[in-house]
Amino acid sequence: MNVEELNDEELQAELARLKQQFEHSAAQEDASAQTNQLYSEFVRARNEAIRRLIQRSDALPSGE
């Protein structure tokens, strides 16, 4: 698309379309970053739970 050939109305419509596309892309990036953060927190919590379970099992008397 050659923007030099667009009239003001067409240019405004193209700008609005590009703005909406940018905002949608930015929202997807935010959601992805949030998902990554939540997954990282989940992995840390899971690893801590595993570590505690191992500590408890190590503390059990032998033969039990």
PyMOL Python script that loads the backbone (N, CA, C, O; Angstrom):
from pymol import cmd

cmd.read_pdbstr("""\
ATOM      1  N   MET A   1       0.848  -1.177   0.000  1.00  0.00           N
ATOM      2  CA  MET A   1       0.000   0.000   0.000  1.00  0.00           C
ATOM      3  C   MET A   1       0.893   1.239   0.000  1.00  0.00           C
ATOM      4  O   MET A   1       1.825   1.353   0.797  1.00  0.00           O
ATOM      5  N   ASN A   2       0.591   2.154  -0.901  1.00  0.00           N
ATOM      6  CA  ASN A   2       1.367   3.386  -1.012  1.00  0.00           C
ATOM      7  C   ASN A   2       0.634   4.499  -0.264  1.00  0.00           C
ATOM      8  O   ASN A   2      -0.380   5.007  -0.743  1.00  0.00           O
ATOM      9  N   VAL A   3       1.145   4.876   0.903  1.00  0.00           N
ATOM     10  CA  VAL A   3       0.444   5.856   1.744  1.00  0.00           C
ATOM     11  C   VAL A   3       0.390   7.237   1.114  1.00  0.00           C
ATOM     12  O   VAL A   3      -0.484   8.036   1.450  1.00  0.00           O
ATOM     13  N   GLU A   4       1.323   7.533   0.193  1.00  0.00           N
ATOM     14  CA  GLU A   4       1.300   8.838  -0.459  1.00  0.00           C
ATOM     15  C   GLU A   4       0.055   9.022  -1.318  1.00  0.00           C
ATOM     16  O   GLU A   4      -0.372  10.152  -1.558  1.00  0.00           O
ATOM     17  N   GLU A   5      -0.530   7.920  -1.782  1.00  0.00           N
ATOM     18  CA  GLU A   5      -1.694   7.980  -2.653  1.00  0.00           C
ATOM     19  C   GLU A   5      -3.012   7.971  -1.883  1.00  0.00           C
ATOM     20  O   GLU A   5      -4.071   8.121  -2.492  1.00  0.00           O
ATOM     21  N   LEU A   6      -2.976   7.804  -0.590  1.00  0.00           N
ATOM     22  CA  LEU A   6      -4.202   7.743   0.210  1.00  0.00           C
ATOM     23  C   LEU A   6      -4.734   9.143   0.496  1.00  0.00           C
ATOM     24  O   LEU A   6      -3.975  10.087   0.711  1.00  0.00           O
ATOM     25  N   ASN A   7      -6.062   9.247   0.491  1.00  0.00           N
ATOM     26  CA  ASN A   7      -6.643  10.518   0.926  1.00  0.00           C
ATOM     27  C   ASN A   7      -6.681  10.531   2.449  1.00  0.00           C
ATOM     28  O   ASN A   7      -6.372   9.518   3.076  1.00  0.00           O
ATOM     29  N   ASP A   8      -7.050  11.644   3.051  1.00  0.00           N
ATOM     30  CA  ASP A   8      -7.026  11.781   4.507  1.00  0.00           C
ATOM     31  C   ASP A   8      -7.873  10.723   5.201  1.00  0.00           C
ATOM     32  O   ASP A   8      -7.461  10.172   6.221  1.00  0.00           O
ATOM     33  N   GLU A   9      -9.031  10.440   4.668  1.00  0.00           N
ATOM     34  CA  GLU A   9      -9.929   9.455   5.282  1.00  0.00           C
ATOM     35  C   GLU A   9      -9.312   8.062   5.229  1.00  0.00           C
ATOM     36  O   GLU A   9      -9.353   7.324   6.213  1.00  0.00           O
ATOM     37  N   GLU A  10      -8.743   7.703   4.089  1.00  0.00           N
ATOM     38  CA  GLU A  10      -8.103   6.397   3.953  1.00  0.00           C
ATOM     39  C   GLU A  10      -6.869   6.292   4.849  1.00  0.00           C
ATOM     40  O   GLU A  10      -6.589   5.240   5.423  1.00  0.00           O
ATOM     41  N   LEU A  11      -6.148   7.389   4.954  1.00  0.00           N
ATOM     42  CA  LEU A  11      -4.965   7.411   5.810  1.00  0.00           C
ATOM     43  C   LEU A  11      -5.361   7.240   7.276  1.00  0.00           C
ATOM     44  O   LEU A  11      -4.706   6.505   8.014  1.00  0.00           O
ATOM     45  N   GLN A  12      -6.414   7.908   7.692  1.00  0.00           N
ATOM     46  CA  GLN A  12      -6.904   7.765   9.065  1.00  0.00           C
ATOM     47  C   GLN A  12      -7.335   6.315   9.328  1.00  0.00           C
ATOM     48  O   GLN A  12      -7.057   5.765  10.394  1.00  0.00           O
ATOM     49  N   ALA A  13      -8.012   5.702   8.355  1.00  0.00           N
ATOM     50  CA  ALA A  13      -8.449   4.311   8.509  1.00  0.00           C
ATOM     51  C   ALA A  13      -7.239   3.380   8.616  1.00  0.00           C
ATOM     52  O   ALA A  13      -7.237   2.454   9.428  1.00  0.00           O
ATOM     53  N   GLU A  14      -6.215   3.624   7.801  1.00  0.00           N
ATOM     54  CA  GLU A  14      -5.005   2.803   7.856  1.00  0.00           C
ATOM     55  C   GLU A  14      -4.284   2.985   9.189  1.00  0.00           C
ATOM     56  O   GLU A  14      -3.803   2.012   9.770  1.00  0.00           O
ATOM     57  N   LEU A  15      -4.208   4.208   9.669  1.00  0.00           N
ATOM     58  CA  LEU A  15      -3.579   4.462  10.968  1.00  0.00           C
ATOM     59  C   LEU A  15      -4.348   3.755  12.086  1.00  0.00           C
ATOM     60  O   LEU A  15      -3.740   3.174  12.985  1.00  0.00           O
ATOM     61  N   ALA A  16      -5.672   3.801  12.033  1.00  0.00           N
ATOM     62  CA  ALA A  16      -6.491   3.131  13.047  1.00  0.00           C
ATOM     63  C   ALA A  16      -6.263   1.622  13.011  1.00  0.00           C
ATOM     64  O   ALA A  16      -6.171   0.973  14.053  1.00  0.00           O
ATOM     65  N   ARG A  17      -6.173   1.064  11.784  1.00  0.00           N
ATOM     66  CA  ARG A  17      -5.940  -0.378  11.652  1.00  0.00           C
ATOM     67  C   ARG A  17      -4.584  -0.754  12.223  1.00  0.00           C
ATOM     68  O   ARG A  17      -4.461  -1.743  12.946  1.00  0.00           O
ATOM     69  N   LEU A  18      -3.562   0.036  11.897  1.00  0.00           N
ATOM     70  CA  LEU A  18      -2.219  -0.249  12.408  1.00  0.00           C
ATOM     71  C   LEU A  18      -2.152  -0.101  13.925  1.00  0.00           C
ATOM     72  O   LEU A  18      -1.489  -0.887  14.600  1.00  0.00           O
ATOM     73  N   LYS A  19      -2.839   0.905  14.456  1.00  0.00           N
ATOM     74  CA  LYS A  19      -2.861   1.097  15.910  1.00  0.00           C
ATOM     75  C   LYS A  19      -3.511  -0.096  16.594  1.00  0.00           C
ATOM     76  O   LYS A  19      -3.004  -0.587  17.603  1.00  0.00           O
ATOM     77  N   GLN A  20      -4.640  -0.570  16.045  1.00  0.00           N
ATOM     78  CA  GLN A  20      -5.323  -1.726  16.628  1.00  0.00           C
ATOM     79  C   GLN A  20      -4.435  -2.963  16.560  1.00  0.00           C
ATOM     80  O   GLN A  20      -4.371  -3.742  17.511  1.00  0.00           O
ATOM     81  N   GLN A  21      -3.753  -3.139  15.432  1.00  0.00           N
ATOM     82  CA  GLN A  21      -2.847  -4.279  15.276  1.00  0.00           C
ATOM     83  C   GLN A  21      -1.708  -4.207  16.290  1.00  0.00           C
ATOM     84  O   GLN A  21      -1.345  -5.218  16.891  1.00  0.00           O
ATOM     85  N   PHE A  22      -1.149  -3.025  16.480  1.00  0.00           N
ATOM     86  CA  PHE A  22      -0.078  -2.840  17.453  1.00  0.00           C
ATOM     87  C   PHE A  22      -0.574  -3.139  18.869  1.00  0.00           C
ATOM     88  O   PHE A  22       0.092  -3.846  19.625  1.00  0.00           O
ATOM     89  N   GLU A  23      -1.742  -2.602  19.227  1.00  0.00           N
ATOM     90  CA  GLU A  23      -2.278  -2.826  20.575  1.00  0.00           C
ATOM     91  C   GLU A  23      -2.552  -4.300  20.815  1.00  0.00           C
ATOM     92  O   GLU A  23      -2.305  -4.808  21.908  1.00  0.00           O
ATOM     93  N   HIS A  24      -3.064  -4.993  19.797  1.00  0.00           N
ATOM     94  CA  HIS A  24      -3.323  -6.426  19.934  1.00  0.00           C
ATOM     95  C   HIS A  24      -2.015  -7.185  20.148  1.00  0.00           C
ATOM     96  O   HIS A  24      -1.933  -8.077  20.992  1.00  0.00           O
ATOM     97  N   SER A  25      -1.004  -6.821  19.379  1.00  0.00           N
ATOM     98  CA  SER A  25       0.310  -7.453  19.509  1.00  0.00           C
ATOM     99  C   SER A  25       0.908  -7.195  20.895  1.00  0.00           C
ATOM    100  O   SER A  25       1.466  -8.097  21.519  1.00  0.00           O
ATOM    101  N   ALA A  26       0.783  -5.953  21.363  1.00  0.00           N
ATOM    102  CA  ALA A  26       1.311  -5.602  22.692  1.00  0.00           C
ATOM    103  C   ALA A  26       0.575  -6.382  23.777  1.00  0.00           C
ATOM    104  O   ALA A  26       1.193  -6.836  24.740  1.00  0.00           O
ATOM    105  N   ALA A  27      -0.739  -6.542  23.631  1.00  0.00           N
ATOM    106  CA  ALA A  27      -1.516  -7.297  24.619  1.00  0.00           C
ATOM    107  C   ALA A  27      -1.086  -8.760  24.628  1.00  0.00           C
ATOM    108  O   ALA A  27      -1.007  -9.379  25.689  1.00  0.00           O
ATOM    109  N   GLN A  28      -0.808  -9.312  23.450  1.00  0.00           N
ATOM    110  CA  GLN A  28      -0.343 -10.702  23.392  1.00  0.00           C
ATOM    111  C   GLN A  28       1.015 -10.849  24.071  1.00  0.00           C
ATOM    112  O   GLN A  28       1.255 -11.831  24.774  1.00  0.00           O
ATOM    113  N   GLU A  29       1.902  -9.878  23.866  1.00  0.00           N
ATOM    114  CA  GLU A  29       3.212  -9.924  24.508  1.00  0.00           C
ATOM    115  C   GLU A  29       3.077  -9.831  26.022  1.00  0.00           C
ATOM    116  O   GLU A  29       3.773 -10.538  26.750  1.00  0.00           O
ATOM    117  N   ASP A  30       2.182  -8.959  26.504  1.00  0.00           N
ATOM    118  CA  ASP A  30       1.947  -8.836  27.938  1.00  0.00           C
ATOM    119  C   ASP A  30       1.426 -10.147  28.507  1.00  0.00           C
ATOM    120  O   ASP A  30       1.875 -10.591  29.563  1.00  0.00           O
ATOM    121  N   ALA A  31       0.478 -10.770  27.806  1.00  0.00           N
ATOM    122  CA  ALA A  31      -0.089 -12.033  28.268  1.00  0.00           C
ATOM    123  C   ALA A  31       0.983 -13.117  28.285  1.00  0.00           C
ATOM    124  O   ALA A  31       1.028 -13.939  29.201  1.00  0.00           O
ATOM    125  N   SER A  32       1.838 -13.116  27.282  1.00  0.00           N
ATOM    126  CA  SER A  32       2.913 -14.107  27.228  1.00  0.00           C
ATOM    127  C   SER A  32       3.894 -13.911  28.386  1.00  0.00           C
ATOM    128  O   SER A  32       4.324 -14.876  29.018  1.00  0.00           O
ATOM    129  N   ALA A  33       4.238 -12.666  28.652  1.00  0.00           N
ATOM    130  CA  ALA A  33       5.152 -12.379  29.764  1.00  0.00           C
ATOM    131  C   ALA A  33       4.524 -12.788  31.089  1.00  0.00           C
ATOM    132  O   ALA A  33       5.200 -13.321  31.969  1.00  0.00           O
ATOM    133  N   GLN A  34       3.221 -12.534  31.226  1.00  0.00           N
ATOM    134  CA  GLN A  34       2.513 -12.904  32.457  1.00  0.00           C
ATOM    135  C   GLN A  34       2.483 -14.424  32.607  1.00  0.00           C
ATOM    136  O   GLN A  34       2.684 -14.949  33.702  1.00  0.00           O
ATOM    137  N   THR A  35       2.230 -15.125  31.506  1.00  0.00           N
ATOM    138  CA  THR A  35       2.209 -16.591  31.535  1.00  0.00           C
ATOM    139  C   THR A  35       3.578 -17.132  31.928  1.00  0.00           C
ATOM    140  O   THR A  35       3.677 -18.052  32.740  1.00  0.00           O
ATOM    141  N   ASN A  36       4.631 -16.561  31.355  1.00  0.00           N
ATOM    142  CA  ASN A  36       5.984 -17.003  31.697  1.00  0.00           C
ATOM    143  C   ASN A  36       6.287 -16.774  33.171  1.00  0.00           C
ATOM    144  O   ASN A  36       6.903 -17.620  33.819  1.00  0.00           O
ATOM    145  N   GLN A  37       5.857 -15.632  33.705  1.00  0.00           N
ATOM    146  CA  GLN A  37       6.075 -15.324  35.113  1.00  0.00           C
ATOM    147  C   GLN A  37       5.336 -16.326  36.007  1.00  0.00           C
ATOM    148  O   GLN A  37       5.900 -16.834  36.976  1.00  0.00           O
ATOM    149  N   LEU A  38       4.078 -16.603  35.675  1.00  0.00           N
ATOM    150  CA  LEU A  38       3.296 -17.556  36.465  1.00  0.00           C
ATOM    151  C   LEU A  38       3.908 -18.952  36.408  1.00  0.00           C
ATOM    152  O   LEU A  38       3.958 -19.655  37.417  1.00  0.00           O
ATOM    153  N   TYR A  39       4.375 -19.352  35.221  1.00  0.00           N
ATOM    154  CA  TYR A  39       4.998 -20.668  35.098  1.00  0.00           C
ATOM    155  C   TYR A  39       6.276 -20.744  35.926  1.00  0.00           C
ATOM    156  O   TYR A  39       6.545 -21.759  36.568  1.00  0.00           O
ATOM    157  N   SER A  40       7.055 -19.680  35.912  1.00  0.00           N
ATOM    158  CA  SER A  40       8.284 -19.657  36.717  1.00  0.00           C
ATOM    159  C   SER A  40       7.964 -19.785  38.201  1.00  0.00           C
ATOM    160  O   SER A  40       8.653 -20.503  38.925  1.00  0.00           O
ATOM    161  N   GLU A  41       6.928 -19.096  38.654  1.00  0.00           N
ATOM    162  CA  GLU A  41       6.513 -19.196  40.063  1.00  0.00           C
ATOM    163  C   GLU A  41       6.051 -20.609  40.380  1.00  0.00           C
ATOM    164  O   GLU A  41       6.356 -21.135  41.450  1.00  0.00           O
ATOM    165  N   PHE A  42       5.311 -21.234  39.452  1.00  0.00           N
ATOM    166  CA  PHE A  42       4.855 -22.604  39.652  1.00  0.00           C
ATOM    167  C   PHE A  42       6.041 -23.553  39.779  1.00  0.00           C
ATOM    168  O   PHE A  42       6.063 -24.404  40.668  1.00  0.00           O
ATOM    169  N   VAL A  43       7.021 -23.412  38.898  1.00  0.00           N
ATOM    170  CA  VAL A  43       8.200 -24.292  38.924  1.00  0.00           C
ATOM    171  C   VAL A  43       8.961 -24.116  40.232  1.00  0.00           C
ATOM    172  O   VAL A  43       9.396 -25.103  40.826  1.00  0.00           O
ATOM    173  N   ARG A  44       9.131 -22.878  40.693  1.00  0.00           N
ATOM    174  CA  ARG A  44       9.818 -22.653  41.975  1.00  0.00           C
ATOM    175  C   ARG A  44       9.057 -23.314  43.124  1.00  0.00           C
ATOM    176  O   ARG A  44       9.664 -23.959  43.980  1.00  0.00           O
ATOM    177  N   ALA A  45       7.737 -23.158  43.145  1.00  0.00           N
ATOM    178  CA  ALA A  45       6.934 -23.753  44.222  1.00  0.00           C
ATOM    179  C   ALA A  45       6.998 -25.286  44.153  1.00  0.00           C
ATOM    180  O   ALA A  45       7.108 -25.951  45.183  1.00  0.00           O
ATOM    181  N   ARG A  46       6.929 -25.834  42.946  1.00  0.00           N
ATOM    182  CA  ARG A  46       7.007 -27.283  42.782  1.00  0.00           C
ATOM    183  C   ARG A  46       8.358 -27.799  43.258  1.00  0.00           C
ATOM    184  O   ARG A  46       8.425 -28.804  43.965  1.00  0.00           O
ATOM    185  N   ASN A  47       9.430 -27.121  42.877  1.00  0.00           N
ATOM    186  CA  ASN A  47      10.767 -27.549  43.296  1.00  0.00           C
ATOM    187  C   ASN A  47      10.928 -27.467  44.807  1.00  0.00           C
ATOM    188  O   ASN A  47      11.558 -28.335  45.411  1.00  0.00           O
ATOM    189  N   GLU A  48      10.368 -26.438  45.418  1.00  0.00           N
ATOM    190  CA  GLU A  48      10.424 -26.313  46.879  1.00  0.00           C
ATOM    191  C   GLU A  48       9.653 -27.454  47.542  1.00  0.00           C
ATOM    192  O   GLU A  48      10.104 -28.010  48.544  1.00  0.00           O
ATOM    193  N   ALA A  49       8.493 -27.801  46.986  1.00  0.00           N
ATOM    194  CA  ALA A  49       7.708 -28.913  47.545  1.00  0.00           C
ATOM    195  C   ALA A  49       8.480 -30.224  47.425  1.00  0.00           C
ATOM    196  O   ALA A  49       8.483 -31.026  48.359  1.00  0.00           O
ATOM    197  N   ILE A  50       9.122 -30.445  46.308  1.00  0.00           N
ATOM    198  CA  ILE A  50       9.921 -31.665  46.118  1.00  0.00           C
ATOM    199  C   ILE A  50      11.084 -31.696  47.110  1.00  0.00           C
ATOM    200  O   ILE A  50      11.375 -32.730  47.710  1.00  0.00           O
ATOM    201  N   ARG A  51      11.739 -30.554  47.271  1.00  0.00           N
ATOM    202  CA  ARG A  51      12.864 -30.475  48.212  1.00  0.00           C
ATOM    203  C   ARG A  51      12.402 -30.824  49.622  1.00  0.00           C
ATOM    204  O   ARG A  51      13.079 -31.568  50.331  1.00  0.00           O
ATOM    205  N   ARG A  52      11.256 -30.291  50.030  1.00  0.00           N
ATOM    206  CA  ARG A  52      10.746 -30.582  51.378  1.00  0.00           C
ATOM    207  C   ARG A  52      10.367 -32.056  51.533  1.00  0.00           C
ATOM    208  O   ARG A  52      10.622 -32.658  52.576  1.00  0.00           O
ATOM    209  N   LEU A  53       9.761 -32.629  50.503  1.00  0.00           N
ATOM    210  CA  LEU A  53       9.414 -34.049  50.571  1.00  0.00           C
ATOM    211  C   LEU A  53      10.669 -34.907  50.714  1.00  0.00           C
ATOM    212  O   LEU A  53      10.676 -35.880  51.468  1.00  0.00           O
ATOM    213  N   ILE A  54      11.710 -34.554  50.004  1.00  0.00           N
ATOM    214  CA  ILE A  54      12.978 -35.300  50.103  1.00  0.00           C
ATOM    215  C   ILE A  54      13.552 -35.160  51.508  1.00  0.00           C
ATOM    216  O   ILE A  54      14.032 -36.139  52.078  1.00  0.00           O
ATOM    217  N   GLN A  55      13.509 -33.960  52.071  1.00  0.00           N
ATOM    218  CA  GLN A  55      14.011 -33.748  53.429  1.00  0.00           C
ATOM    219  C   GLN A  55      13.229 -34.605  54.425  1.00  0.00           C
ATOM    220  O   GLN A  55      13.820 -35.209  55.320  1.00  0.00           O
ATOM    221  N   ARG A  56      11.904 -34.661  54.272  1.00  0.00           N
ATOM    222  CA  ARG A  56      11.076 -35.455  55.183  1.00  0.00           C
ATOM    223  C   ARG A  56      11.398 -36.937  55.054  1.00  0.00           C
ATOM    224  O   ARG A  56      11.499 -37.652  56.051  1.00  0.00           O
ATOM    225  N   SER A  57      11.557 -37.388  53.815  1.00  0.00           N
ATOM    226  CA  SER A  57      11.842 -38.818  53.635  1.00  0.00           C
ATOM    227  C   SER A  57      13.231 -39.166  54.168  1.00  0.00           C
ATOM    228  O   SER A  57      13.451 -40.274  54.658  1.00  0.00           O
ATOM    229  N   ASP A  58      14.157 -38.229  54.072  1.00  0.00           N
ATOM    230  CA  ASP A  58      15.496 -38.470  54.628  1.00  0.00           C
ATOM    231  C   ASP A  58      15.457 -38.515  56.152  1.00  0.00           C
ATOM    232  O   ASP A  58      16.305 -39.159  56.770  1.00  0.00           O
ATOM    233  N   ALA A  59      14.499 -37.850  56.761  1.00  0.00           N
ATOM    234  CA  ALA A  59      14.408 -37.794  58.215  1.00  0.00           C
ATOM    235  C   ALA A  59      13.708 -39.021  58.799  1.00  0.00           C
ATOM    236  O   ALA A  59      13.765 -39.248  60.008  1.00  0.00           O
ATOM    237  N   LEU A  60      13.053 -39.807  57.956  1.00  0.00           N
ATOM    238  CA  LEU A  60      12.373 -41.005  58.459  1.00  0.00           C
ATOM    239  C   LEU A  60      13.400 -42.023  58.932  1.00  0.00           C
ATOM    240  O   LEU A  60      14.485 -42.140  58.361  1.00  0.00           O
ATOM    241  N   PRO A  61      13.044 -42.763  59.987  1.00  0.00           N
ATOM    242  CA  PRO A  61      13.953 -43.824  60.443  1.00  0.00           C
ATOM    243  C   PRO A  61      14.113 -44.894  59.367  1.00  0.00           C
ATOM    244  O   PRO A  61      13.206 -45.122  58.566  1.00  0.00           O
ATOM    245  N   SER A  62      15.248 -45.531  59.355  1.00  0.00           N
ATOM    246  CA  SER A  62      15.502 -46.587  58.368  1.00  0.00           C
ATOM    247  C   SER A  62      14.514 -47.721  58.549  1.00  0.00           C
ATOM    248  O   SER A  62      14.131 -48.046  59.673  1.00  0.00           O
ATOM    249  N   GLY A  63      14.100 -48.325  57.442  1.00  0.00           N
ATOM    250  CA  GLY A  63      13.201 -49.464  57.497  1.00  0.00           C
ATOM    251  C   GLY A  63      11.743 -49.079  57.524  1.00  0.00           C
ATOM    252  O   GLY A  63      10.894 -49.969  57.578  1.00  0.00           O
ATOM    253  N   GLU A  64      11.403 -47.819  57.491  1.00  0.00           N
ATOM    254  CA  GLU A  64       9.984 -47.426  57.485  1.00  0.00           C
ATOM    255  C   GLU A  64       9.595 -46.920  56.139  1.00  0.00           C
ATOM    256  O   GLU A  64       8.443 -46.541  55.931  1.00  0.00           O
TER     257      GLU A  64
END
""", "prot")
cmd.dss("prot")
cmd.show_as("cartoon", "prot")
cmd.util.cbc("prot")
cmd.orient("prot")
